[in-house]
Amino acid sequence: MTEEKNSKSESKEEQPKKELQFNQEQYDFLIKCSKKGPEGIKEWNKWREENPLEKIWLQGADLGNANLQRAYLWEANLQGAYFIGANLQG
């Protein structure tokens, strides 16, 4: 039983870690919009509506203290993103 546990943990360690998928352009645009307040978020939401097939890749993004109130983040990939202090109301 102990040998099984060791071999399982070793095989997990041997597996390559998946790289985070992150789109710098999308991140920069979202941060720029968030700094403009509600008008900026409207700009982000409009872009999302105009680009419904665009996948949002913000894994591991630092969104701490960002004003994302009412930002359309539906189906955005935010795995591992940092939201401490972010406004996510609405």
Secondary structure, DSSP 8 states (H G I E B T S, - for coil): -HHHHHHHHHHHHHS------B-HHHHHHHHHHHHTTHHHHHHHHHHHHH-TT---BBTT-B-TT-B-TT---TT-B-TT-B-TT-B---
